[in-house]
Amino acid sequence: RAFFLGARRGIEARVLPERSLDHQLLPVRGIHRGEWWSNLGVPFALVSSLASTLGIHSRIRPELVVVTGGYAGAPAGLVAAAMGTPLVLQEQNAWPGVTTRLLSRWAAQVHLGFAEALAKLPARARKVSRVSGCPIRTLPENVPDRRDVLLDMGFEPHRKLLLVTGGSQGSLALNELMLEAVRSVAAGERTALDEWQVIWMTGPTHHASIIEELSSCGDPQWVRAVPYIGDMPRVQGATNLALSRAGAMTTSEFLAWGVPAILVPLPTSAENHQVLNARALQEAGAAVYLDQEGLTAEVLWGTIAGLAEDPQALATMSERARERSRPDATSDIVGEIVGLLPDPKPGGGQ
């Protein structure tokens, strides 16, 4: 049996009820850097969350607690440490967050998505850490043939695909830069990529305005703007180059598919995680990192065009991405975790 704890303000507040999973949402809150006044309620929320978690822990008596790095997992990790329950951490980012760094001293196992994170952990935690990668939704071998995917989406199968995504809600900054670039190409001011086509996940909020803007510049047929992509692994498997933020889960999927990426990290990500993720992948040769501050459509499109017109560079980046990937992360982590569980009791059904 699995029981989930999450934050009332997190995405889990929507996902857990939708999937009818046993859960409880806590008032725990993250720390806002630069806005000290918004942190006044954080200690009270933490104390309340610890009390609730202690009650849940005493009631269900878990044999193992798994924390995935965010602030929402801090109460569960602290209670597990206090109660002597085996604790496992899974940290996705190149720089381990505050929760991971705090809890790692009591962890039985620490699973890392980036090798760069290892040196940032306390010495004791490094002894129980391993670079397992981040679990991904679909393994590459389970994705349909690229030609079939492109035909299903209404694309030409012989042309290469650029995926533009700012995450499920979209990115206003990326959308504005991309829109300006498309306008300039449509006006003949910048190089058109004749062998390429673009699928652009705008996010639901921005979609209508972007469709209107595309229409005003001639509705270029090589660009398709969609509000959301439900089966992202399917599209990633057909992608030749991606323009994206640098979240750990997204970049892990790019690595698994061997997708070269241009990464524009979210400037407000916690502890600058996305910037550090992007830098790590650029140093590995799997991505190009562009800072959002001062980024222009001219520079962005120049970077896209430069890679699109250099098949050897794309091939090398794809190879480096696959070298960094760990598509079996889910099974590897589960295999390690199972080793911490007691042997099942005869006749037990859990």
N, C-alpha and C positions, 0 to 999 in steps of 0.2 A: 504494500500500500504506500502511496506517495501523498504527502500533505504539503501544500504550497503556502508560503508566507510572502507577502509583497507589500508595496506601499500604496496607499490610497491615491497618490498622485502619479503613480507610474503606469506604463502601458499595461501592466498586469491587471490593473483595475478593470480593464475592458476584456482582456484575453482570457483570464481565468474563469469568469462567469460564463463567457461565450462557450467555453469548452467543458463546462460542467465539472470542473476539477475541484476536489476538496481543497479549500483554501481559507485564509483569513487575511484581510487587508489591515495594515497597521498605519498609525498616524506619523510614523518616522519620516523625517524630511532631510534632504541634502543641504549642504552648506553653500550659500551663494557668496562667491568671492567678489569683493568690491561693493557689496550691498550689505554692510554689517547689520543694518536695522532689520533686514528681513530674516536674520538668524536668531532673533530674540526668542522665538518659540521653539528653536531646535532642541535645547536641553529637555524641555518639558515633554516634547513629542517623543524623544528617545527614552525617557524614563517610563512613560506610558506604554511604549512599544515593548520595552524590556519586561514590564510586568505582565503584559498580555502574552508575550512569547514564553515566559516562565510557566504561566498557567497552561498553555497549550502543550509545552514540552512535558510537563508533569502528567497531563491527561493522556497523551498518545504515546509517550515513552519511545521516541524514535531510536533506532539502532544506528543511525547515521544521519548527519546533517551536511548538506551540500550548499555552499554559498557561491554565487556567480559574480562576485566582485563589487556590485553596486551598494550604495548606502542602505538599500532596503534589506540587505542580508545581514547587516551588522548586529541587530538584536539576536537573530537566530544563532549567529556564530559565537557571540559572547555568552549566551546561555549554554550552548553546547560545550564550550570550554569550561564553564563553571560547573557543569553537571558531569563532566568526564565522558561525554558522548563523542565518538570519533567525528572529526570535522574534515571535510574536503573542500578546497577552494578551486574555482575555475576562473582564471583571470584572462580576459580576452586581449587586452591592450599591451602595447610596447612598454608603457610605463604603468606599473601596478598602482591601482588607486589606494586611497587612504584605508578603505575597509580591508583590502587584501593585505596591505603592509601591516596593519594592526593585528589581524586575525592569524596571519601566517605563522606566528611564533607558537601557536597552539595546534596547528593543522597536522593531520596525519599524512595528507597528500596535498600538493599544490600543482595544479595543471595549468600550464601557460600556453597562450596563443602565439606569443612572440618570444624568441630566444633572448631578445634584448631585455626582457623584463627580469631575467634571472638575477642579474647583477644588482638590481634595485631592491632586492628582498633582504631581510635580516639573514645573517650567516646560518642560523639554525634552520631557517625555512628552506634555504638552498639545498640542504641535504635531503629534503623530502619532495623536491620539485622536479618536474620533468616538462619538457616542451612537447605537449600533446597536440597542439593545434586547437582550433575552435570547431565545435560540432556544426555541420552544415545540413541543410534541409534535404538535399537530394545529391546522391553521388553521381559523378560524371557519366559513369557507364549506364545510368538509368535515364539519361536524357535522350529524346528522340533525335533522329538524323537531322543535321543542320538544314539541309535542303527542304525537308518536310516542314520544319518549324518556320522557315522564311516564307514558304508558300502559304502556310496557314495564316500568317500575319499579313498576307497581301504584298509581300516584298519580292523582289527579283532574286532568285537563288544564286545567280552568278556574281552579284555585287556584294561587297563587304558591308558589315554592319557596325555602326557606331551607336553605342548605348549611352544615353545621357540620363542620369538620375541624381536627384538630390535627396533621396530617401522617400519613404511612403507618403509623407506630407509635402514633398517637394522642397525646393530651395529657391527663395525669391532671388537671391544674389546670382546663382547659377542660371536661373531662368532668364534674368535680365541680360546677362552677358551672352548667353546663347542666342537670344532673340536679336540682339544687336548684330551679332556675327551673321546670322541667317539673313537679316535685312541687307547687310553690306554685300553678301554673296549674290543675293537676288538682284541687287542694283549693279552688279558687275564691278564692284569696288575691291572685292577680294576673290582669291582663287576658289573656283568651284571644284569639288571632289567628284569627278565624273564616275568613278568606280565605286562610290560609296553611297550608302543610304543611312538614315538616322531614325532611331526610335527614341523618343524623348518623353520620359515620365515626368510630367510637370507637377504632379500633386493635384488633388481635387480642387483646392482653393484657387489655384492660378490657371487652371486649364482653359476656362471659357475665354479669358482675356488673351491668352496666347493664341488660341485658335483664331480669334478676331484679328490679332496682329499678323498672323501668318497669311490670312486671307487678304489683308490690305497690301501685302507685298507679293501678291500673285499666287498664293497658295502653292509653294514649291512642292513638287511631287516627291522629292527625295527626302523630305522630312515628314515624319508622322508623330504628332503629339498626342499622348494618351494621358488620362488623369492618373492611372494606376496600372501596374502590371501584377496580376495575381500570381502567375507562375513564373517568378523571376529566374529560377534555375534553368528553365526551358529557354528563356531568352539569352541568358548568359552563355549557354552552350553554343549559341549561334553567333556570339559577339566577337568581333575582331579587335575592337578598341573600346574602352569605356571612359567616360568623363563622370566623375563621382565625388562625393564626400569620402572621408577616410575612416568610417566606422569599422570596428574590428570584424564584425560579422560579414559586412559587405565585402571587405577586402579579402577575407578568408575564402569567400565564394569565388572571387576573381582568381585567387591563387589556384584553387581546385580546378577551375576550367582553363587555366593558363591564359587568362585575359589580360593583356597589357592595359594599364590604366593611367589616366591623367587624374591626379587626386588634388582636390581643392578642399582642404580640411575646414570643418566648421570652426570658426574662430572662438566661439563661446563654449566649446566642448570642455567637460570637466577636466581640470588639471592639464589642459592642452593635449589630451589624449590623441585626438585625431592628427594633430601636427606631428607628434612623435611616431604615430603609426605610418604616416606618409613618408616621413624622413627615413624610417627603417626600410620601407619597401623601395624607396628610391636608391638607397645605398646598396640594396640587394640587386638592383638592376631590373626590378619587376614593375616599376612605376616611375612616373614623372610627378614631382611635387610642385604645385603652384600655390603661393600664398594669396589668399583672397584680398588682403589689403593692397590696394594699388593695382590690382589685376584689371586689365582692359580687355575688351572684346578682340582687339587687334592681336594682343599677345596670346590670348586663349586660342583664337582661330589659327594663328601662326603655329602654335604648338600642335594642335590637332592635325593641320595640313602637313607639317613637317614629318610627323609619324606616319600619317596615312600614305604619304608618298615614299616611304622608306620601308619596304617589306622586310629587309634584313634586320632593321632595328626592331620591328614588331616581332619578328621570329625570335630574336634574342631575348626580348622582354618576356615573351610567352614562355620560353624555356626557363628563364630565371624564376618566373612565377611558379611554375610546376615544381621546381626544385625546392621552393619554400613551402609548398602545399602539404597538408596532412589530411587528405580526404577521409581517412579512416579514424579521424579524431573521436567520433562518437563511440565506436566500438572499442577503441583503445582505452578511453576514459572509463567506460562502463566496466570493462574487464578489470581495470585496476581497482575501481570502487567496490566491485563485488568481493574482492579479496579481503575487504575490511569487515564484511558482514559475517555474523555468526552462522554456523551451519543451520539449515532449516530444521525445525523440530519434526519428528515423525508424525505424519498425518496432518501437518500444518497446511493451511490453505492460503496463507499470505505470502 
